């Protein structure tokens, strides 16, 4: 349903460095820049964008979930985030309250967003 998502950042350089470190673990990465705005995704299509705060005052935290191809990628995402200094919200595990094969890990990015890597398939 979503084509792309754009997030405004109070600390664009630190936030971009975080996503530069974690998104390759699930098959994505930085694919283009337009002025101060950075597009992440696959080489064919950027679907996640970061830019400086342009409106309002402070940022409000968002929940952003990235689909991982498998559980190993969820763990790699989590490890890269922790190595980059991310606050751990939830270590990788199965979340049966969502559905029996929901496997996710949650961290906080430099902007305070709750960022998740999730895989929906069994091990």
N, C-alpha and C positions, 0 to 999 in steps of 0.2 A: 504494500500500500504506500509506503513512504518512498519518495524518489531520492531525497537527501535531507540532511539535518545540518544546521549551522548553529554554532555555540559562540557567544561573545565571551571574551576573556579579559580579566583585569591584568593578567600576567601572561601575555601571549607567548613570549619566548620560552618561559618555563613550561607552559602547557604544551607547546609544540614539541619541546624536547621529550616530554613524557610520552606523547603519542608516537613520536619518532621511534622510541624505544619499545613500546608495547604492541603496536599494530602489526609489525612484521611477523610476530609470533602466531597470528591468526590469518595470515595471507594478505594483509593490506599494507599500506604505507603511504608516504607523501607522494602525490602524483602531480600536483601543480600548485602554483601560487598566482594570485591575481592581486597585485598591490600588497596590502598587509594581510590578506586572507589566504589561508592555506587549505588546499583540498587533499583529503585522504581517501583511499579506496584501493581499487585495482587499477592496473594500467588502462583498462578500457573505460573506467568511469569513477570519478570522485563522488562519494556519497556522504562524506562526513567533512564538515568545514569548521575551521577555527578562525576567528577574527578578533580584533580588539573591541573593547566595550564601545559601543556607538550610541547607545540609548540608555536613559535612566541613570540611576545611581549604582549601587552594588549589584553584583550578580546574585541570583538565587540558584542554589544547587539544583541540578537536574539528575535524573537517572538515565544513563545511557548503557544499553546492552548491545554488545557486538557478538554476532554469531561466529562460533569457532567450528572448524571442520571436524574436530574430534576432541576427546577429553585430554589428550596429551597437549593439544594447543591451548586449552583452558589453563592447564598447569603451567605451560611456558609463558603465557600472558601474565599470569599471577606472579611468577618468579621474576619476569622482567620488570613488572610494576614495583614489586618490593625492592628489587635491586636499584631501582630509580628513586627510592625513598617514599613510595606511596604508603599511605595509611591503610592497614588491612582492615576491611570491614567484615569479610567472611572468607575463610580459606576455601579452596576447591572442595566441593562435595556434592553428593546427590541431594536434591531438594524434592522429596516425594510429595510434599504438600502442593507443589506446582503440577507435576506429573511424574510417573515412575522413573523416567530416564532423564529428567532435567538435571544437568550437571553444570554448576556455575561457581564462579569466584567473583568476589566484589572487593574493590579498592576505591580509595578517594584520590582523584586527580589533583593537580596543583590549584585548580579553581574551586575545589570543594565538592565537585560532582561525584556522585556514586556511579562508578564505572564497573560494568560487569562483562565478563566473557562467559558465554553459555554454549553448551552443546546439547542437542535434544535427542541424540542417538545413544544406544547402549554401548558399553565398552567393547 
